[in-house]
Amino acid sequence: MNKFLKTGVCLAVLGFSSAKALAEPVAVESAIQDDLPQLMELYKHLHANPELSGYEVETAKLLADKARKLGFEVTEKVGGTGVVAVMENGPGPVVLIRADMDGLPVIEQTGLPFASTVTATTDDGVESGVMHACAHDTHMSGWMGTAQQLVKFKDQWSGTVVMILQPAEERGKGARDMLADGLYERFPKPDYAFAFHNSAAIPAGVIGYTPGFTFANVDSVDINIKGIGGHGAYPQATKDPVVLGSRIVTSLQTLVSRELDPLDSAVVTVGSFISGSKHNIISDKATLLLTVRSYSDETRQKLLDGIARIAKGEGIAAGLPDDMLPQVLVKDEYTPAAYNPPEFAVEMTDFFRAEMGDEMVTEVPPTMAGEDFGRYYRADKSIKSFLFWVGGVPEDRWEAAQSGDQKLPSLHSPFWAPDAEKVISSATEALTLATLKVLAKPE
C-alpha cells in the first residue's frame, strides 16, 4: 500500500497552513467502530435488495424511517423517490450530504452469501438481474453512519445538516429531478456539499481526491440512418445504410484526434450499430448508439455539433435527399461534469491527512466516468463542493494486482465486491469529520 500512496503530497511540501484539528478525532473513529456491525447489517440488506433507477421505493422508505428515528425532519418523494432529511442545530452554515440509491441491471456473480437474486424489467423492456454493481449500497450505509455520528456529536457543531438520498444517478437524472422539485427552495440551501464514491482502483479505506474536474460530462446520442433497401445482389438499386453508418463511425473518430487540442480529454464511442435481418437483404435503416465524454461545456458542445455535422455530411456524400439525411438525437439524461473547486479540495484533503493520517489520502487522476453530483454545484457555484473517492479494493486483491497475478474488476462489473467494512468506516469518518469541521462552534 505504501508504494501506491507515495504520490500523496504532505502538508509541509505543499506549504499550506495546517487545518484546524478537531477536539476528539479518536472519539469519532471509536464511535464509528461501535456502529459498524449495525451498518454492515444494513449494507448486506441493501446489497441483497437493490432497486433500479427511479424505482428505489423500498430503499428510500427504509432509510427515511431510520433518519426519522434519529431525529431528522424527513421529506420523501422529492424528485421521484428522493429523500431529504434535515436537522437544524442552532445558527451556522448549511451542509448537504448526498448518497445515491439505485442499482444496475447486472446479474451478480460475486459469490457473496448475501448476493442479490433480484430481477426486474428496465424501462427499455429488458428483463435482467439487478445488482449494486457500482456499490451505492456502501454509499447509503456511509450516509446512515454519518447521520448517526452527527447525532452523537451534536454538541460539537452548530448549523444545519441536509442529508439527501438521491434516485437515478445511473441515468443522470436524479440530481436534476431533485433540484427541479425545489431542493434549494423547499429546504435550507447549502453552503457546503459533500459526497463520496467507492473506488475499484484504490486500496480499501483510502481517500482519493482530484482537484478541479473529477468526473466527466456524459451524453448518450442516437444516430438514426435512413436508406433504401433491396436485394444484396443489386446494390445499385439501394442506398445502403450499413455502408453509410460505417462511414459515420469512421469519421467520428476524427473529432477527438483531429479537432480537439490533444491536451483536452474527450471520448466518442459507438457502443451499438444495429441494422439488417438477413445475409442477402440490404436494410432500409440503421441505428448508431454513442456515448460522448468531455469535461468543459465548450468541448461538449463542440463534440455534439461535430457529430451532427458528420452525420449530415456523410448522408449528403451518400446521395441521400434532404428528407432522408441521418437524424441525431441527444438524450436528455445528460450528466454534467463533476467539479471540485481546487482550493476547497486541497483544504479538505489537508484536513483529512491531519485527522486520518497522511497515508490514508492520495491524489488520483480525473476519470471519464459520469457522476451527477456535479449538478448541485452547477446550480449555485457559490457552494463549496467536494466529491471524493473511498477505496474499496480488498487488501489481498490489491497486492495480487500490484504483482500482476490478478486483474481488478471495475465498477459496474458483476464481480465487483468491495471491502465494505473499510469503505463504510472510512467514508463515515471522512464525512463526519468534514461536517464537524465546517460546522464547528466558534472557540
Residue pairs with C-beta under 8 A, 6 or more apart in sequence:
1 203
1 206
1 359
1 395
1 398
2 359
3 402
4 202
4 203
4 362
4 398
4 402
5 203
5 206
5 359
5 362
7 362
7 363
8 353
8 358
8 359
8 361
8 362
8 363
9 363
10 353
10 358
11 18
11 350
11 353
11 354
11 358
14 346
14 350
16 346
16 347
16 350
18 350
18 354
19 347
19 350
19 351
19 354
19 355
19 437
20 351
20 437
20 440
21 354
21 355
22 28
22 156
22 355
22 433
22 436
22 437
22 440
23 156
24 156
25 355
25 356
25 433
27 153
28 149
28 153
28 429
28 432
28 433
28 436
29 429
31 149
31 152
31 153
32 145
32 149
32 425
32 428
32 429
32 432
33 425
35 145
35 148
35 149
35 428
36 145
36 421
36 424
36 425
39 141
39 144
39 145
39 424
39 428
40 141
40 420
40 421
40 424
42 140
42 141
42 144
43 137
43 138
43 141
43 420
43 424
44 114
45 62
46 59
46 132
46 137
46 140
46 141
47 112
47 114
47 115
47 116
47 132
47 137
47 420
48 114
48 115
48 116
48 117
48 118
49 58
49 59
49 116
49 118
50 59
50 102
50 103
50 104
50 116
50 118
50 130
50 131
50 132
50 137
51 57
51 58
51 59
51 101
51 102
51 103
51 118
51 120
51 130
52 102
52 103
52 104
52 105
52 120
52 122
52 130
53 102
53 167
53 168
53 169
53 170
53 171
53 173
53 174
54 80
54 81
54 102
54 123
54 167
54 168
54 171
54 173
55 81
55 120
56 81
56 101
56 102
56 165
56 167
56 168
57 81
59 81
59 101
59 140
59 165
60 76
60 81
60 82
60 83
60 101
60 165
60 167
61 76
63 83
63 101
63 140
63 143
63 144
63 165
64 74
64 76
64 83
64 85
64 165
66 144
66 147
67 74
67 83
67 85
67 144
67 147
67 163
68 74
68 85
70 147
70 148
70 151
71 87
71 151
72 85
72 86
72 87
72 147
72 163
73 85
73 86
73 87
73 88
74 83
74 84
74 85
74 86
75 83
75 84
75 85
75 86
75 186
75 187
76 82
76 83
78 84
78 164
78 178
78 181
78 182
78 183
78 186
79 166
79 167
79 174
79 176
79 177
79 178
79 179
79 180
79 181
79 183
80 167
80 168
80 174
80 177
80 178
81 101
81 167
82 164
82 165
82 166
82 167
82 174
82 177
82 178
82 181
83 164
83 165
84 162
84 163
84 164
84 178
84 183
84 186
84 187
85 147
85 162
85 163
85 164
85 165
86 160
86 161
86 162
86 163
86 187
86 188
87 150
87 151
87 160
87 161
87 163
88 160
88 188
89 154
89 157
89 158
89 159
89 160
89 161
89 439
90 158
90 159
91 158
91 159
92 157
92 158
92 159
92 160
92 439
92 441
93 159
93 160
93 191
93 192
93 438
93 439
94 159
94 160
94 161
94 162
94 188
94 189
94 190
94 191
94 192
95 159
95 160
95 161
95 162
95 190
95 191
95 192
95 193
95 194
95 435
95 438
95 439
96 162
96 163
96 164
96 190
96 192
96 193
96 194
96 376
96 383
97 143
97 146
97 161
97 162
97 163
97 164
97 193
97 194
97 195
97 431
97 435
98 143
98 163
98 164
98 165
98 166
98 193
98 194
98 195
98 373
98 376
99 136
99 139
99 140
99 142
99 143
99 164
99 165
99 166
99 195
100 136
100 139
100 140
100 165
100 166
100 167
100 169
100 170
100 174
101 136
101 140
101 165
101 166
101 167
101 169
102 136
102 167
102 168
102 169
102 170
102 171
102 174
103 116
103 118
103 130
103 131
103 132
103 133
103 134
103 136
104 130
104 131
104 132
104 133
104 134
104 170
104 412
105 120
105 122
105 126
105 128
105 129
105 130
106 128
106 129
106 130
106 131
106 133
106 412
106 413
106 414
107 128
107 129
107 131
107 414
108 115
108 116
108 117
108 129
108 131
108 133
108 414
109 414
109 415
110 414
110 415
110 416
110 417
111 417
112 417
116 129
116 130
116 131
116 132
117 129
118 129
118 130
118 131
119 127
119 128
119 129
119 130
120 127
120 128
120 130
121 127
121 128
122 128
131 414
133 411
133 412
133 413
133 414
133 416
134 170
134 198
134 411
134 412
134 416
135 198
135 392
135 411
135 416
135 418
135 420
135 423
136 169
137 420
138 198
138 390
138 392
138 418
138 420
138 423
138 424
138 427
139 195
139 196
139 197
139 198
139 427
140 165
141 420
141 424
142 196
142 390
142 423
142 424
142 427
142 428
142 431
143 163
143 165
143 431
145 424
145 425
145 427
145 428
145 432
146 163
146 427
146 428
146 431
146 432
146 435
147 163
149 428
149 432
150 157
150 161
150 432
150 435
150 436
153 432
153 436
156 436
156 440
156 441
157 435
157 436
157 439
157 440
157 441
158 439
158 440
158 441
159 438
159 439
160 188
161 435
161 439
162 187
162 188
162 190
164 178
164 183
166 174
166 175
166 178
166 372
167 174
167 177
167 178
168 174
168 177
169 175
169 371
169 372
169 373
171 333
172 218
172 333
172 334
172 335
172 370
172 372
173 333
173 372
174 372
175 372
175 373
175 374
175 375
175 376
176 372
176 375
179 375
179 376
179 379
184 190
184 379
184 380
189 380
190 376
190 383
191 382
191 383
191 384
191 438
192 383
192 384
192 385
192 386
192 438
193 373
193 376
193 377
193 383
193 384
193 385
193 386
194 385
194 386
194 387
194 431
194 434
194 435
195 373
195 386
195 387
195 388
196 387
196 388
196 389
196 390
196 427
196 430
196 431
197 371
197 387
197 388
197 389
197 390
198 389
198 390
198 391
198 392
198 411
198 418
198 423
198 427
199 208
199 364
199 389
199 390
199 391
199 392
199 393
199 411
200 392
200 393
200 408
200 409
200 410
200 411
200 413
200 416
200 418
201 364
201 391
201 393
201 408
201 410
202 208
202 362
202 364
202 389
202 390
202 391
202 392
202 393
203 391
203 393
203 395
203 398
204 391
204 392
204 393
204 394
204 395
204 398
204 418
204 419
204 422
204 423
205 360
205 390
205 391
205 419
205 422
205 423
205 425
205 426
206 360
206 361
206 362
206 390
206 391
206 426
207 349
207 352
207 356
207 360
207 361
207 362
207 388
207 389
207 390
207 391
207 426
207 430
208 361
208 362
208 363
208 364
208 388
208 389
208 390
208 391
209 340
209 345
209 348
209 349
209 361
209 362
209 363
209 364
209 386
209 388
209 389
210 340
210 345
210 363
210 364
210 365
210 366
211 340
211 342
211 345
211 346
211 363
212 339
212 340
212 342
212 345
212 366
213 295
213 296
213 337
213 338
213 339
213 340
213 366
214 338
214 339
214 340
214 366
214 367
214 371
214 387
215 335
215 337
215 338
215 366
215 367
215 369
215 370
215 371
215 373
215 374
215 387
216 265
216 267
216 293
216 294
216 295
216 337
216 366
216 367
216 368
216 369
216 370
217 292
217 293
217 294
217 295
217 296
217 297
217 299
217 300
217 334
217 335
217 336
217 337
217 370
218 291
218 292
218 293
218 334
218 335
218 369
218 370
219 290
219 291
219 292
219 293
219 300
219 303
219 304
219 330
219 331
219 334
220 289
220 290
220 291
220 292
220 330
220 331
220 333
220 334
221 289
221 290
221 291
221 292
221 304
221 307
221 328
221 329
221 330
221 331
222 287
222 288
222 289
222 290
222 328
222 329
222 331
223 245
223 248
223 287
223 288
223 290
223 307
223 311
223 326
223 327
223 328
223 329
224 285
224 287
224 326
224 327
224 328
224 329
225 241
225 244
225 245
225 248
225 275
225 285
225 286
225 287
225 288
225 311
225 315
225 326
226 241
226 284
226 285
226 320
226 324
226 325
226 326
227 238
227 239
227 240
227 241
227 242
227 244
227 282
227 283
227 284
227 285
227 286
227 320
227 324
228 237
228 238
228 239
228 284
229 238
229 281
229 282
229 283
229 284
230 237
230 238
230 281
230 282
231 237
231 280
231 281
231 282
232 279
232 280
232 281
232 282
233 280
235 282
238 282
239 318
239 319
239 320
239 324
240 282
241 275
241 283
241 284
241 285
241 286
242 275
242 276
242 282
242 283
242 286
243 318
244 286
244 314
244 315
244 318
244 320
244 326
245 273
245 275
245 286
245 288
247 314
247 317
247 318
248 288
248 310
248 311
248 314
248 326
249 270
249 273
249 288
251 310
251 313
251 314
252 268
252 270
252 290
252 306
252 307
252 310
253 268
255 266
255 268
255 303
255 306
255 307
255 310
256 266
256 267
256 268
256 303
259 302
259 306
260 266
260 299
260 302
260 303
264 294
264 295
264 296
264 299
265 293
265 294
265 295
265 366
265 368
266 292
266 293
266 294
266 295
266 299
266 303
267 291
267 292
267 293
267 294
267 368
268 290
268 292
268 293
268 303
268 307
269 290
269 291
269 292
269 293
270 288
270 289
270 290
271 289
271 290
271 291
272 287
272 288
272 289
273 286
273 287
273 288
274 286
274 287
274 288
274 289
275 283
275 285
275 286
275 287
276 282
276 283
276 286
277 283
290 307
292 300
292 303
292 304
292 307
293 368
293 370
294 300
294 303
294 337
295 337
295 366
296 337
304 330
307 328
308 328
311 325
311 326
311 327
311 328
312 325
312 326
314 326
315 324
315 325
315 326
316 325
335 370
335 371
335 372
335 374
336 372
336 374
336 375
336 378
337 374
338 371
338 372
338 373
338 374
338 377
338 387
339 374
339 377
339 378
339 385
340 385
340 386
340 387
341 377
341 384
341 385
344 384
344 385
344 386
345 386
348 386
348 388
348 434
349 361
349 363
349 388
351 433
351 434
351 437
352 360
352 361
352 430
352 433
352 434
353 360
353 361
355 433
356 426
356 429
356 430
356 433
360 426
364 389
369 411
371 387
373 385
373 387
374 385
374 387
376 383
376 385
377 383
377 385
384 438
386 434
388 430
390 423
390 426
390 427
390 430
391 422
391 423
391 426
392 418
392 419
392 420
392 422
392 423
393 401
393 408
393 418
393 419
394 417
394 418
394 419
395 419
397 406
397 408
398 408
400 406
401 407
401 408
409 415
409 416
410 416
